[in-house]
């Protein structure tokens, strides 16, 4: 059988797929600089006669499934298969695999780097130096930009999945106390404290959000939680902007109710005027949705997805953690 791969996929990973399935046709979306449209993906599937699809950003709609009735699986190189009509796949008995945690290390490292940069005024002091403002005695910068250490701080996680847990692991090197809120995490972690959402905000020096976009999480974080934060606390969001009430966050930042925010996600991307209200604030460290942007992330998603496909193809099992719709398939089968 032929597998159509439109996601970035390294050569070693493609060779593994060839051994597993027989043939691989590689048309990564990066070649054209954008994801494939529905009609383009339908045409590719028809031209290649592919029975398997590995995608990253392309919109895999009900029409795509209808046009490829013999499609046997879809692999999605993302933390959530948000570009795939999973209900349409399940209706047809098609397993949808995904790659949660592929960017966990990348996001965790950027969290550590940005928090330290914020605490130590790295960006502002760098610009001050470039602008030639060190024009007094040698202690001028020491007095102006003296900051804080990360070591010993209490870090609160809103959501404690792969990313949150990877950050927590790195924070052990800084002797940080980690508290987390996640109703979906059943097992207690001996090194970290599971608490209420209110406690995360009231007790933490740094609050970090790691939530997917769902109906339950939209604007979940609002003024009532920001009001619980210490005036010296920092708010970090590397997940989705829409899980935070925009107006409430903007007001607490403008009013200096908290020390500041580190934001990697915005309500519009590319940013619009309303987003630049955040970006331009002096107590905000903003980056353009880069937390998961490393070359290594693509290697990670290959490893995760190939392992899942081996278990499915060779082991003939649906008991795979990275099979997104396994419950629906079990019900239908």
Secondary structure, 3 states (H helix, E strand, C coil): CEEEECCCCCHHHHHHHHHHHCEEEECCHHHCCCCCCHHHHHHHHHHHCCCEEEECCCCECHHHHHHCCCCCEEEECCCCCCCECHHHHHHCCCEEEECCCCCHHHHHHHHHHHHHHHHCCHHHHHHHHHCCCCCCCCCHHHHHHCCCCCCCCEEEEECCCHHHHHHHHHHHHHCCEEEEECCCCCCCCCCCEECCHHHHHHHCCEEEECCCCCCCCCCCECHHHHCCCCCCCEEEECCCHHHECHHHHHHHHHCCCCCEEEECCCCCCCCCHHHHHHHCCCCEEECCCCCCCCHHHHHHHHHHHHHHHHHHHCCCCCCCCCECCHHHHHHHC
